[in-house]
Amino acid sequence: MFVKNLGEIEAVAFDIDGTLYPSWRLTIKALPYYTANACFFMKYGLVRNEMHKVPASTDFRKLQAEEMGRLLHCSPEEAEHRMETKIYEYLKKYFRKIKCFNHVPETFEKFKKAGLKLALLSDFPPEQKEEIWGVKEQCDVVLGTEAVGALKPDPHSFLELAKRLDVLPERILYVGNSIKYDVVGAKNAGMKSALILTGFRKLFRIPHKQADICFSDYRQLQKIVLE
């Protein structure tokens, strides 16, 4: 566990994928599907890597579809349809079977009872996860960066989140699993950041000093924020 001075926190916002649940659980369940559509997902991954670098735009989905269409050798409309059906819609069913990290719902409940505002900010549409293990109803704001027009780490989506929460960025703690996208994005927007340690970082208890908090268990996060 690694903690810097947080100052006053009025809101806690969370990434979803890899933060509220282990990413490997989705990978394992959807592996046959990913394998059968390997070429499509490889091209989608290339497009998303580029879209992370694109400045905020009201035409985000259009730009993404155009780039995907170029790689698939089809029209942007067809590319948009394939992404919608193969990714956003088809993967929904897997989330009904995936368990979140231990103590996630409990954490949201305790933060809410403590008077903190809560939010979700994800690069994938939050509605893809439906009720999101019961935490969605606890949230004051639920936001997908695609709808705002810029993927993380662009500060645009983080600042839009702060605006909708009606909380100054420096009084928001953003919790994520990616240094590159979550920690850097939050810091660029003036927010505090918390990194959930996974993989070798969790195994060997290796914090990352760019984050204000590093934790490996949600009860640790509760203790840090509430005490």
TAMO-V801507 format. One record per backbone hydrogen bond with DSSP energy under -1.0 kcal/mol. CO is the residue of the C=O (numbers start at 1). NH is the residue of the N-H. Records with the same first field share a line. If there is no record, write none. Layout:
CO: NH / NH
//
This chain:
2: 214
10: 117
11: 173
12: 119
13: 175
14: 121
16: 19 / 20
20: 101
22: 25
23: 27
24: 28
25: 29
26: 30
30: 34
31: 35
32: 36
33: 37
35: 38
37: 41
38: 42
39: 43
40: 44
41: 45
42: 46
43: 47
44: 48
45: 49
46: 50
47: 51
48: 52
50: 53
57: 60
59: 63
60: 64
61: 65
62: 66
63: 67
64: 68
65: 69
66: 70
67: 71
68: 72
69: 73 / 74
75: 79
76: 80
77: 81
78: 82
79: 83
80: 84
81: 85
82: 86
83: 87 / 88
84: 89
85: 90
87: 91
89: 92
91: 94
94: 97
101: 104
103: 107
104: 108
105: 109
106: 110
107: 111
108: 112
109: 113
110: 114
111: 116
112: 115
117: 12
118: 140 / 141
119: 14
120: 143
122: 145
125: 128
126: 129
127: 130
129: 132
131: 136
132: 135
135: 138
136: 139
141: 120
143: 122
144: 148
145: 149 / 150
149: 57
151: 154
155: 159
156: 160
157: 161
158: 162
159: 163
160: 164
161: 165
162: 166 / 167
168: 171
169: 172
171: 10 / 11
172: 192
173: 13
174: 194
175: 15
176: 196
178: 182 / 183
179: 184
182: 186
183: 187
184: 188
185: 189
186: 191
187: 190
192: 174
193: 212 / 213
194: 176
195: 215
198: 201
199: 203
200: 204
201: 206
208: 211
212: 4
213: 195
214: 2
215: 197
217: 221
218: 222
219: 223
220: 224
221: 225
222: 226
223: 227
//
